[in-house]
Amino acid sequence: MLGTARSVNGALIRLTAERWTHVTEEHCELAGLSYEVLESIESPEVVYQGLAGELLAARQLVPGKFLVVVYREQTAEEGFVITAFLTRRIRQLEKRRKVWPR
């Protein structure tokens, strides 16, 4: 396990070594940013609802570039990271239902 972060809903979200390998193989630009991934879960600017029950936490890293962390809360107490990516297309996420802040 690489680390955990408390989501805005209070669930403890795990970032496992297996998931981090998946993230960095698909998005090599995130190598070295595991702390920022966990920080985005704990202190997002906004959280959107995914299409299959997952949540997407977004936080701006530099002007115009956002880190998006996709995670699932299995219960009210725990969950896990699915993936993460960088995007400049925040407008695409804004089409989803915003769950935080309300």
N, C-alpha and C positions, 0 to 999 in steps of 0.2 A: 504494500500500500504506500502510495506516495504522499497522501495527505487527505485531510477532510476539511470541509467548510460547512458552516451553518447557513442554510438557505433563509430567505426572507420569511418563509413559513415556519422556520424553526427546525426543519429536518436536517440531520447530519448527513451530508453528501460525501460519498467516498470517491476518491480518484485513485484507481488501482494502477499498478504497473502495466497490466494488460491493456487497459483503456488508454493509458498514456502512449503506449507503443502504437496503438491504432491511430490516435490523434496525430502523432508526429510522422507516421508513415504517410498518412493522407495529406497532412498540412505541415510540411517540413519547416515552414516559417515560424511555427509555434515552438520549436525546440528551444528549451531554455526558459519557457514562459509558464511553467507549471504553477508557480506562485501567483501569477496574474490570472490564471484560470480559476484557481481557488478564490482569489480576491473578487473576481467577477461574480461568483456565486454569493459571497457574503455581502458585497457592496455593489450591486448592479445599479445602473441608472434606470433600467426598466426590465420587466420580466413579461414575456408573452407566452400564451398558451400554444403548444404545438398541435399538430393534427392528430396525434395518436396518444394524447395524454401526457406527453413530455412537456417540459418547461424550457424556455430559451431566455437566459439571462444575458443582457447586453450592457457593455461598458465601453466608453470611448477611451482608446489607448493614446492616440495622437489625434490632432484635429482631422476629422473626416474618416478615421479608420476605427472600426469597432471590433472588439473581441466578443464573440457570441459563444456561450457555453450551453450545450444541450444536455439536460439531465432529467432524471425521473425520480420522483419521490414515491418509493414503494409503499411506505406508510407515513403517518404524520411524524414519525421519529427518524426515519432513515431513507436513503436513496443512493444513487450512483450517477456518475458522469457517463454520458453516452458518447459525445464527441464535442469538439470545439473548432472554431474557424474564425478567420478575420474577414471582414467585409467592409466595403464602402457603401453598400446598397442597403442602408438601414430602412429606407422607405418600403422595401419588400417585407420586412418584419412588421412594420407599422400597420400592415393589412390584417394582421392577426389580432386576436382579442388580448388586450393588455390586462394582466392580472395583478401587476404591481408597478408603480404605486397606483392606488385606486382613485 
